[in-house]
């Protein structure tokens, strides 16, 4: 008779090792999938920022190209002596690019809002800090008020208005400008401004800064060259442009980790040439 093997099957040790291996393999696969999803989310967000940023660059370049080639200081002429003196002493820089800074998250001189006046169109922006959870003071939004209907535009992230005389930037000079104190109200004549970045939840992006040097004007004054830069980022993930590298801050808790996946920021540097007539 053939003797049967009574030792067939798995031992308890073998079974424990198999279960442990399968558990480790499952956890590893889950971590890899989660990391891939996070990378995918960040890639989509960064692509959205790059696309929106290039659209803004094209829009601003077009506005500058159609703006007067004369320097902003040529608009300093006014019946008010204090206005003309203030403008000339600052080489017209306040007629072109204005930024209000303040204290956000215990950091001084953080950009809050501002305006950039090309001489064709003016751009008024509210910093993304104002829309972050626990961000800046909600009461200091930039506000645009049209002269004709006195309609007030507020709670926007980026507004574009037709402004041939740079009235938007002039409206804060000189009575409303003193050091770093700028009134939030900008005035102009455009009754139907264009909201480029709204605050309606459909777009998670906002500007965090906008800088521009005085344009370089050639000797014939038929062209002016602008050098500009702006920082565009999401309003999620705790962006801090005042930190080294302009990076998103690491999440403080697991509950904010998902928002961190949608956090992205990019800085756009570009130049434009104004060829418009006076």
C-alpha positions, 0 to 999 in steps of 0.5 A, spaced: 500 500 500 502 507 498 503 511 504 499 518 504 503 524 505 500 527 512 505 534 511 501 537 505 498 544 506 501 550 509 504 551 515 502 557 520 509 561 519 508 560 511 501 563 511 503 569 516 509 570 511 504 570 505 499 575 508 504 580 510 507 580 503 500 581 500 499 587 505 506 590 504 505 589 496 498 592 497 500 598 501 506 600 496 501 599 490 496 604 494 502 609 495 504 609 488 497 610 485 496 616 490 503 619 488 501 618 481 494 622 482 497 627 486 502 628 480 497 628 475 493 634 479 499 638 480 501 637 472 494 639 470 494 645 475 500 648 473 498 647 465 492 651 467 496 657 470 501 657 464 495 657 459 492 663 463 498 666 464 500 666 457 493 669 455 494 675 460 501 676 457 498 676 450 492 681 452 497 686 456 502 686 450 496 688 445 494 693 450 501 696 450 502 696 443 496 700 442 498 705 447 501 711 446 509 711 446 510 717 450 512 716 457 507 716 463 511 723 465 508 727 459 501 726 463 503 730 469 501 736 466 495 738 470 491 745 473 493 742 480 500 744 482 501 739 487 499 733 482 504 735 477 509 736 482 508 729 485 508 726 478 514 729 476 518 728 482 516 720 481 518 720 474 511 718 472 512 711 475 505 712 479 501 713 473 503 707 470 504 701 476 501 702 483 501 697 488 498 697 495 502 693 500 500 691 507 501 685 513 499 678 511 501 672 516 505 677 520 509 679 513 510 686 512 510 689 505 506 683 502 502 686 495 495 686 496 492 690 490 494 695 485 493 697 478 497 698 471 495 703 466 498 702 459 495 709 456 490 704 452 487 700 457 488 699 465 488 693 469 486 693 476 488 687 480 486 684 487 492 679 490 490 672 491 492 673 499 485 676 499 482 670 497 486 665 501 483 662 507 485 666 513 489 671 508 489 678 508 483 683 511 477 682 506 475 689 507 481 692 503 479 689 496 481 694 490 474 697 488 473 700 481 468 706 480 465 708 473 464 716 472 458 716 468 453 711 472 457 711 478 457 703 478 462 700 483 465 694 481 468 690 487 470 683 489 474 681 482 481 678 482 483 682 475 479 687 471 480 691 465 478 697 463 479 702 457 483 708 460 486 712 455 488 718 459 490 713 465 485 716 469 485 709 474 492 711 476 491 718 476 485 717 481 489 716 487 494 722 486 496 725 490 491 726 495 490 719 496 497 717 496 502 717 501 507 712 502 504 705 502 497 708 503 493 707 497 485 708 497 482 702 495 477 706 490 480 707 483 476 711 478 475 711 471 470 712 465 469 705 462 462 703 464 463 696 462 470 693 464 472 686 463 473 681 468 479 677 466 479 673 473 473 673 477 471 671 484 466 666 482 469 660 484 470 658 476 477 660 476 482 658 482 487 663 479 489 670 482 495 675 481 500 675 487 504 681 484 505 685 478 511 690 477 513 694 471 519 699 470 518 705 467 518 704 459 525 706 455 523 711 450 527 712 444 530 719 441 524 720 436 519 718 441 515 713 436 516 707 441 517 705 448 519 699 451 516 696 457 519 690 461 514 687 466 513 681 470 507 678 474 506 672 479 500 668 477 498 662 482 492 658 485 488 661 491 489 654 494 494 650 498 497 656 502 501 660 497 507 665 500 510 669 494 514 672 500 518 666 501 524 664 498 522 661 491 515 663 491 513 656 493 507 653 496 507 652 503 507 644 505 500 643 508 499 643 516 494 638 517 492 632 512 485 635 511 489 641 507 493 635 503 488 635 498 488 642 496 496 642 496 495 638 490 492 643 487 497 649 489 501 651 483 505 658 482 509 661 476 512 668 475 512 671 468 517 676 465 516 679 458 517 685 454 512 689 450 513 695 445 508 701 445 507 704 438 501 708 439 500 715 437 499 720 442 
